[in-house]
Amino acid sequence: MATLNAPLRTEPADAALPVNARLVRTSRVRTASGSEVALTSLPNTPLKPELFELATAAVHDGLARLRGLIASTPHLHISGPYRWYEVSVRENGLPSFSEGNSSAPLAYSSLFGGSAGREIDRTTINSFRLFVDALVADCDYQAMSRYRFRQDIEISNEKMVQLILPFAEATPAQLVEQYQTVYQNAEFDLVRFLPLYLRWEEEYFADQVPIDVVVPLLMIQAEFDEFRFGTHVVIRRMDTRFQRERATLLHSEHHVHEWAAQAATHAVVIEGRSLSRAKRFSLTGYPWEVEDSEAVPITLVERVLASIRIATGFNTGYAQVLIHYRYVNSEHSDSFQPDIHGIPVRRYPVSFDHWGWLRPTPIITVSQAEDAAHLFGPLEQVPESSTLAIAARRINDCYLRDRKDDAILDAVIAFETLLSDDEHQELTHKLALRVAAILKREPNPPKSPVEAFSEIKRIYAYRSKLVHGKSKEVGKYLAKYFGGDANRPLAAALDYLRFVMRFLLQNEKYRNPAEIDRHLLIGGDEIEASPDEE
C-alpha cells in the first residue's frame, strides 16, 4: 500500500517555540554499553535525542532481563495480545472471524509488571525509571495527553501526571517487545533499535502523520485485488492482518451488527491525506467523527459509493470508517498489526443484519469497476450544492432505507432535482418526457421511450397515493400495473434513475433540463403521451 515520502523533521525552528517546549539537542548518544555514537553517523536523527538515549538504555536493560527470564524458565507462559482474531473464509467468499490465539504473536510486554509479583518487576530497572521520568516531564508528551483527555478541561499538573503515568510506564516494555519480535535472539544494537524508536517517536511527536481513510464495503466482492478510481481513490482487497485488526474495533454496543460489519473483502481507500498531532490525539471513536472533514472525507466516500451503485445496481454499505496511520518510519511495519483508529457508523441496509453475511454476494467485475470509475470522475468534481451531488445522495439513501415507500420518495426527489425546472405545471408529464427523451439516446435501451414515459408516470402516481395515505388504492394500483409486487416500483425507479444519472454525468450540456427539451425533445421524434393512468 502506498505511503507518503514526507521527510523526517530534523531541525525544527526552535526559536518559534516556547522556551519550555524546545527540543533537547545533543550531538552524541551514549549506548547502554557506555560507548558513544555521534548522531550524525545514524541513518536518521531522532526528534528527541535525549529521549532516544534514555530509551536505548531502557530497551538494552529490559531486553537482557527478558531474555534471562526466558532462558531460566523452560515452561514460561507468555500470553498473546488482547482480542486476537483468527480469520477464515465462508462458503460465499466473505470473511469469518473467531477469537483465538493459534496465530497470535507473543506479548512479551505482559511479563513486565509494577510489582514483585510479576515475572519482571519493572520498578527495579533503573533505566526504565529514568526514561519514564523524562517522558512524563516532556512538554510535548504532556500536550499530547491533554489532547487525549480533552484539552478544554482544566487539569492540574499533578492530575495530568497521574493520568499519563500508566501510559508512560508501559512504553519501555512495549519497545522491548518490538525489538524482541523483530530481531528475536539477535544482539541488541543501537542502529537496529533506531527505526523502532523513530516509529514510536513519530506516533507521539510528529507534527503530521500520513494516513489512509479506509471504508470496508459490506456484502459485496470484487474479482480484482485493486482498482484505482482516481489519483487518491482506490478499491482494494483487505489482507488478513488488516482484517484481523479492524475486527478488534467492532462491538455490538456501537449499534452495528458485529457479524454484518465483518462481512467485507474490499474497501474504499482514500490515500494522500495526513492528520495533525492535535487532531489524531483528540479522536475518540464516536460516530460523529465521520462528519469531521479534517479527519474523514466522507463526501468523497459517499460519491464513490454512488458511482458503484449507479454502475452496478448492487446493494452495499459500510459500518466502519477507519483511519490507517501510514508512518514514514515503517521499516518493520510488517512485523506488527497496522495502527488503525475505528469510527463505527451505520450506513448499510437493515437486511444485512438478517444473516446477510451467509447469503451469496454480487461480485464487481473489472468492466463494472471501469464504468464506476468513469462516472466517479465527473461526480467527484461537482460542488456539493449541484443537482448531481444532491441526486447522488438521494440514490445512496434509496439503497439504505428500511421502508420501500421512503425509498420511492428519495427516488422521486432525485428525478425532480435532476430534471425539473422553475415551471411546475404538469411536472410529472415533463419529467416522464425528459426521461423518455434521454432513453432514446441509448443504442440498446432496456425499454422503449414510450414504455419509459408510461412507467415514470405510474411511479409518480404510486408515490402520490403513498404520500396522501390512500392505502386501499395502493394495493389495487400495484396489482394493476406492477403485478402486485411492492418491490417493482422502487426497482423500476432506481433503474431509470441510474440511467439518467449516467447520461448526465457523461453529457454535461444536458444537465440543464432546458437543453434536454431543446435538443432531445424538440429536435427528436415526438413521444406520444399516454392517458392518465391513475
C-alpha positions in Angstrom: 0.0 0.0 0.0 1.2 3.4 -0.8 2.9 5.6 1.7 3.9 9.3 1.6 7.6 10.1 1.4 7.4 13.0 3.7 10.9 14.0 5.1 11.6 13.3 8.8 11.8 16.6 10.7 15.4 17.1 11.9 15.8 20.8 12.5 12.6 22.5 13.8 12.6 26.2 14.2 13.3 26.2 18.0 13.1 30.0 18.1 9.4 29.8 17.2 8.7 27.5 20.2 8.1 28.5 23.8 11.3 28.0 25.8 9.9 25.1 27.8 8.8 23.3 24.6 12.1 23.4 22.7 13.5 20.1 21.8 16.7 19.0 23.6 19.6 18.7 21.2 22.7 16.6 21.8 25.4 15.7 19.3 26.2 12.3 20.7 24.3 9.4 22.2 25.7 7.1 24.9 24.8 3.5 24.3 23.8 1.0 27.0 27.4 -0.4 27.0 28.8 3.0 27.8 30.3 3.9 24.4 29.2 7.0 22.5 27.8 7.2 19.0 27.7 10.5 17.0 24.1 11.3 15.9 25.4 12.4 12.6 26.5 8.8 12.0 23.0 7.4 12.3 20.8 6.9 9.2 18.2 9.4 10.7 18.3 11.8 13.5 15.7 11.4 16.2 13.4 14.3 17.0 14.3 14.0 20.7 17.9 12.7 21.0 17.8 12.9 24.9 14.8 10.6 24.9 16.5 8.3 22.4 19.5 7.9 24.6 17.3 7.0 27.6 15.1 4.7 25.5 18.3 2.9 24.2 19.5 2.2 27.7 16.0 1.1 28.8 15.5 -1.3 25.9 19.0 -2.7 26.3 18.4 -3.5 30.0 14.9 -4.7 29.6 15.9 -7.0 26.8 18.6 -8.5 29.0 16.1 -9.1 31.8 13.5 -10.6 29.3 16.0 -13.0 27.7 17.4 -14.0 31.1 13.9 -14.9 32.3 13.2 -16.9 29.1 16.5 -18.8 29.4 16.0 -19.6 33.1 12.3 -20.6 32.8 11.7 -23.5 30.4 7.9 -23.6 30.7 7.4 -19.8 30.9 3.9 -18.8 29.8 3.8 -15.7 27.6 0.3 -14.5 26.8 -0.9 -13.2 23.4 -2.4 -9.8 22.6 -5.8 -8.8 23.8 -8.7 -9.8 21.5 -6.8 -11.6 18.8 -8.9 -13.0 15.9 -8.4 -15.9 13.6 -9.7 -15.2 10.0 -11.3 -17.8 7.8 -13.5 -17.6 4.7 -17.2 -18.6 4.4 -18.6 -20.6 1.5 -19.9 -17.4 -0.1 -16.4 -15.9 0.0 -16.9 -13.4 2.8 -14.5 -13.4 5.8 -15.4 -15.0 9.2 -13.7 -14.1 12.4 -13.3 -16.1 15.7 -11.5 -15.2 18.8 -8.4 -17.4 19.3 -4.7 -17.3 19.6 -3.3 -20.0 17.4 -1.5 -17.5 15.2 -1.1 -14.7 17.8 2.3 -13.2 18.4 3.8 -13.4 21.9 3.1 -10.3 24.1 6.5 -10.1 25.8 5.5 -6.8 27.4 2.9 -8.7 29.6 5.9 -10.2 31.5 6.8 -6.7 32.8 4.8 -5.5 35.8 4.9 -2.9 38.5 5.2 -5.2 41.5 7.4 -8.1 42.7 4.6 -10.5 42.0 5.2 -10.2 38.2 7.8 -12.1 36.3 9.8 -9.0 35.8 9.4 -6.1 38.2 9.9 -3.0 36.0 10.3 -0.8 39.1 13.7 -2.5 39.7 15.1 -1.5 36.3 16.7 1.9 36.9 16.9 2.8 33.1 13.1 2.2 32.9 12.5 4.8 35.6 14.8 7.4 34.1 13.1 7.0 30.7 9.6 7.2 32.2 10.5 10.3 34.3 11.8 12.1 31.2 8.8 11.1 29.2 6.3 12.3 31.8 8.2 15.6 32.1 8.4 16.2 28.4 6.2 19.2 27.4 5.2 17.6 24.0 4.1 14.3 25.7 2.1 16.3 28.2 0.4 18.3 25.4 -0.4 15.0 23.6 -2.1 13.8 26.8 -4.1 17.0 27.2 -5.5 16.4 23.7 -6.3 12.8 24.7 -8.0 13.8 27.9 -9.9 16.8 26.3 -7.8 20.0 26.3 -10.8 22.1 27.1 -11.0 20.7 30.6 -8.7 22.3 33.2 -6.4 19.6 34.5 -3.7 20.4 37.1 -0.1 19.3 36.5 -0.4 16.8 39.4 -3.6 15.3 38.0 -2.0 15.2 34.5 1.0 13.2 35.8 -1.4 10.7 37.4 -3.3 10.4 34.1 -0.3 9.9 31.8 1.9 7.9 34.1 0.3 4.4 33.3 0.9 5.1 29.5 4.4 6.2 30.1 5.3 3.3 32.4 4.1 0.8 29.7 6.3 2.3 27.0 9.7 0.8 27.8 8.3 -2.7 27.9 6.4 -2.2 24.6 9.7 -1.1 22.9 11.4 -4.1 24.3 8.6 -6.3 22.9 9.0 -4.7 19.5 12.8 -5.3 19.5 12.3 -9.0 20.5 9.6 -9.5 18.0 11.6 -8.2 15.1 15.1 -9.4 15.9 14.4 -12.5 18.2 17.8 -13.5 19.6 19.9 -11.0 17.8 22.2 -9.0 20.0 21.0 -5.5 20.9 22.3 -2.9 18.5 21.6 0.8 18.5 21.3 1.0 14.8 18.8 -1.9 14.8 16.8 -0.2 17.5 16.7 3.2 15.7 13.9 2.5 13.2 11.7 1.1 16.0 12.3 4.2 18.1 11.7 6.5 15.2 8.4 4.8 14.5 7.3 5.3 18.2 8.6 8.8 18.2 6.7 9.7 15.0 3.5 8.5 16.5 3.7 10.7 19.6 5.7 13.7 18.5 5.5 14.3 14.7 3.5 17.4 13.6 1.8 15.5 10.8 1.3 11.7 10.2 0.3 10.4 6.7 -3.0 8.4 6.8 -5.3 6.4 4.6 -9.0 6.6 5.2 -10.4 3.0 4.7 -14.1 2.2 4.4 -14.9 -1.6 4.1 -17.7 -2.4 1.6 -20.2 -4.8 3.1 -21.8 -7.8 1.3 -20.0 -7.2 -2.0 -16.9 -8.7 -3.5 -14.6 -7.9 -6.5 -12.8 -10.0 -9.0 -9.7 -7.8 -8.6 -7.3 -7.1 -5.7 -7.0 -3.4 -6.5 -8.7 -1.0 -8.9 -7.8 2.7 -8.9 -10.7 5.2 -9.3 -8.5 8.3 -9.2 -5.3 9.8 -8.1 -6.0 9.2 -4.4 -9.0 6.8 -4.5 -8.7 3.1 -4.9 -10.8 0.0 -4.2 -8.5 -2.5 -2.5 -8.7 -6.0 -1.1 -8.0 -6.0 2.7 -5.3 -8.5 3.7 -5.6 -10.8 6.7 -3.6 -8.5 9.0 -5.8 -5.6 8.3 -9.0 -7.7 8.6 -7.9 -9.0 11.9 -7.1 -5.6 13.3 -10.4 -4.0 12.2 -12.3 -6.8 13.8 -10.9 -5.8 17.2 -12.6 -2.4 16.8 -16.1 -3.9 16.2 -18.5 -4.1 19.1 -22.3 -4.6 19.1 -22.8 -1.7 21.5 -22.0 0.6 18.7 -25.4 -0.2 17.2 -23.9 -2.1 14.3 -24.2 -5.9 13.9 -20.7 -7.2 14.5 -21.0 -10.1 12.1 -22.6 -7.9 9.4 -19.8 -5.4 9.8 -17.1 -8.1 9.4 -18.6 -9.2 6.0 -16.3 -7.2 3.7 -13.4 -8.3 1.4 -12.7 -4.9 -0.2 -12.6 -1.3 0.9 -12.7 2.2 -0.5 -9.3 3.7 0.3 -8.7 7.4 0.2 -4.9 8.0 0.1 -2.7 11.0 0.3 -4.1 12.6 3.5 -2.5 13.4 6.8 -3.6 14.3 10.4 -2.1 16.8 12.7 -0.9 15.8 16.1 -3.7 17.6 17.9 -6.3 16.0 15.7 -5.2 12.4 16.0 -4.9 12.5 19.8 -8.3 14.1 20.1 -10.1 11.4 18.2 -12.4 9.3 20.3 -14.1 6.7 18.0 -17.6 8.1 18.4 -19.8 8.1 15.2 -20.0 11.9 14.9 -16.3 11.9 14.0 -17.4 10.8 10.5 -18.6 14.4 10.0 -15.2 15.9 10.7 -13.9 16.7 7.3 -10.3 17.2 8.5 -10.3 13.6 9.6 -12.7 11.9 7.2 -13.5 12.9 3.6 -16.9 11.3 3.9 -18.4 13.2 1.0 -15.8 11.7 -1.3 -16.5 8.2 0.1 -20.2 8.7 -0.5 -19.6 9.7 -4.1 -17.6 6.5 -4.7 -20.5 4.5 -3.3 -22.9 6.4 -5.5 -20.7 5.7 -8.6 -20.7 1.9 -7.7 -24.4 1.8 -7.2 -25.1 3.7 -10.5 -22.8 1.4 -12.4 -23.9 -1.9 -11.0 -27.2 -1.5 -9.1 -25.6 -3.6 -6.3 -26.6 -3.0 -2.8 -23.7 -2.4 -0.3 -22.9 -0.1 2.6 -20.4 0.3 5.4 -20.3 0.0 9.2 -16.8 1.4 9.8 -14.7 4.3 8.8 -11.0 3.5 9.6 -8.1 5.9 9.8 -5.0 3.9 9.0 -1.8 5.6 10.1 0.9 5.2 7.5 4.0 6.3 9.3 7.0 7.5 7.3 9.2 5.3 9.6 7.6 2.0 8.7 10.7 -0.2 8.1 9.3 -3.1 10.3 5.6 -2.5 9.9 5.0 -6.0 8.5 6.0 -7.4 11.9 3.1 -5.8 13.7 -0.6 -5.2 13.3 -1.5 -2.0 11.5 -2.2 1.1 13.6 -5.9 1.8 13.0 -8.4 4.2 14.5 -12.0 3.0 14.1 -15.2 5.0 13.8 -18.4 2.9 13.9 -21.2 4.2 11.7 -24.4 2.6 10.5 -24.7 3.2 6.7 -26.0 -0.2 5.4 -29.4 -1.7 4.8 -31.1 -3.3 7.8 -31.5 -6.5 5.8 -27.7 -7.1 6.2 -28.3 -7.7 9.9 -30.6 -10.6 9.0 -28.0 -13.2 8.2 -26.8 -11.2 5.2 -23.2 -12.5 5.8 -24.3 -16.0 4.8 -26.1 -15.1 1.6 -24.4 -15.1 -1.9 -23.0 -11.7 -2.7 -22.6 -9.9 -6.0 -19.1 -9.6 -7.5 -17.8 -6.4 -9.1 -16.1 -7.1 -12.4 -13.2 -5.1 -13.8 -15.5 -3.8 -16.5 -18.0 -2.6 -13.9 -15.3 -1.0 -11.9 -14.1 0.8 -15.0 -17.6 2.0 -15.6 -18.0 3.2 -12.0 -14.6 5.0 -12.2 -15.7 6.9 -15.3 -18.8 8.0 -13.5 -16.9 8.9 -10.4 -14.6 11.2 -12.4 -17.2 13.9 -13.1 -19.1 13.3 -9.9 -16.0 14.0 -7.8 -15.7 17.4 -9.4 -19.3 18.8 -9.0 -19.9 21.1 -6.0 -21.9 19.9 -3.0 -24.9 22.1 -3.9 -25.2 20.9 -7.5 -28.2 18.9 -8.7 -25.9 15.9 -9.5 -24.5 15.9 -5.9 -27.9 16.1 -4.4 -29.3 13.3 -6.6 -26.3 11.1 -5.8 -27.1 11.5 -2.1 -30.7 10.5 -2.7 -29.6 7.5 -4.7 -27.4 6.4 -1.8 -30.4 6.9 0.6 -32.6 4.8 -1.7 -30.4 1.8 -1.1 -30.3 2.3 2.7 -33.9 2.9 3.5 -35.7 0.4 5.8 -39.0 1.1 4.1 -39.7 1.0 0.4 -42.1 3.8 0.5 -39.4 6.1 1.9 -37.0 4.9 -0.8 -39.6 5.8 -3.5 -39.8 9.3 -2.2 -36.0 9.6 -2.4 -36.0 8.4 -6.0 -38.8 10.9 -7.0 -36.9 13.7 -5.3 -33.8 12.8 -7.2 -35.8 12.8 -10.5 -37.1 16.2 -9.7 -33.7 17.5 -8.7 -32.2 16.4 -12.0 -35.0 17.1 -14.5 -37.4 19.7 -13.2 -37.3 23.4 -13.9 -38.8 26.6 -12.4 -42.2 25.9 -14.1 -44.2 23.4 -12.1 -47.1 23.0 -14.4 -47.6 19.3 -15.4 -44.4 18.4 -13.6 -45.0 14.6 -13.9 -45.6 14.9 -17.6 -42.5 16.9 -18.3 -40.3 14.6 -16.2 -41.6 11.5 -17.9 -41.0 13.1 -21.3 -37.4 14.0 -20.4 -36.6 10.5 -19.1 -38.0 9.1 -22.3 -36.1 11.5 -24.4 -32.8 10.6 -22.6 -33.6 6.9 -23.1 -33.8 7.5 -26.9 -30.1 8.1 -26.8 -29.3 4.6 -25.6 -28.4 2.3 -28.5 -29.9 -0.8 -26.8 -32.4 0.6 -24.4 -33.9 -1.9 -21.9 -37.4 -0.4 -22.7 -38.7 1.8 -25.4 -39.2 5.5 -24.8 -43.0 5.1 -24.9 -42.8 2.4 -22.2 -40.5 4.5 -20.1 -42.8 7.5 -20.4 -45.8 5.5 -19.2 -43.9 3.8 -16.4 -42.4 7.0 -15.0 -46.0 8.4 -14.7 -47.1 5.2 -13.0 -44.2 5.5 -10.5 -45.3 9.1 -9.8 -48.9 8.1 -9.4 -47.9 5.3 -7.0 -45.8 7.8 -5.0 -48.7 10.2 -4.8 -51.0 7.6 -3.4 -48.4 6.7 -0.7 -47.9 10.3 0.2 -51.6 11.0 0.5 -52.3 7.9 2.6 -54.5 6.1 0.1 -53.7 2.7 1.3 -56.7 1.0 -0.3 -55.8 2.4 -3.7 -52.1 1.5 -3.3 -52.9 -2.3 -3.3 -55.1 -2.0 -6.4 -52.6 0.1 -8.2 -49.8 -2.3 -7.5 -52.0 -5.2 -8.7 -52.9 -3.4 -11.9 -49.6 -2.0 -13.0 -46.8 -3.8 -11.1 -48.1 -7.4 -10.7 -48.9 -6.8 -7.1 -45.2 -6.7 -6.2 -44.3 -3.8 -3.9 -40.7 -4.1 -4.9 -41.3 -3.4 -8.6 -42.0 0.4 -8.4 -38.8 1.0 -6.5 -36.7 -1.3 -8.7 -38.1 0.4 -11.8 -37.4 3.9 -10.3 -33.9 3.0 -9.5 -33.2 1.6 -12.9 -34.4 4.8 -14.6 -32.6 7.0 -12.0 -29.3 5.2 -12.6 -29.7 5.6 -16.3 -30.5 9.3 -16.1 -27.5 9.9 -13.7 -25.2 8.0 -16.0 -26.3 10.1 -19.0 -26.0 13.4 -17.2 -22.6 12.6 -15.8 -21.3 11.7 -19.2 -23.1 14.6 -21.1 -22.6 17.8 -19.3 -24.5 20.0 -21.7 -27.8 18.2 -20.8 -27.6 18.9 -17.1 -29.8 21.9 -17.8 -33.3 20.4 -18.4 -34.0 23.2 -21.0 -31.2 21.6 -23.1 -32.9 18.3 -23.0 -36.1 19.9 -24.3 -34.3 21.9 -26.9 -32.1 19.1 -28.4 -33.7 15.8 -27.4 -37.4 16.6 -27.5 -38.0 19.4 -30.0 -35.2 18.1 -32.3 -36.2 14.4 -31.8 -39.1 12.2 -32.5 -42.3 13.1 -30.9 -43.3 10.9 -27.9 -46.9 10.0 -27.7 -48.4 10.9 -24.4 -50.4 8.1 -22.7 -53.7 8.8 -20.9 -53.7 9.4 -17.2 -53.3 6.1 -15.6 -54.3 7.0 -12.1 
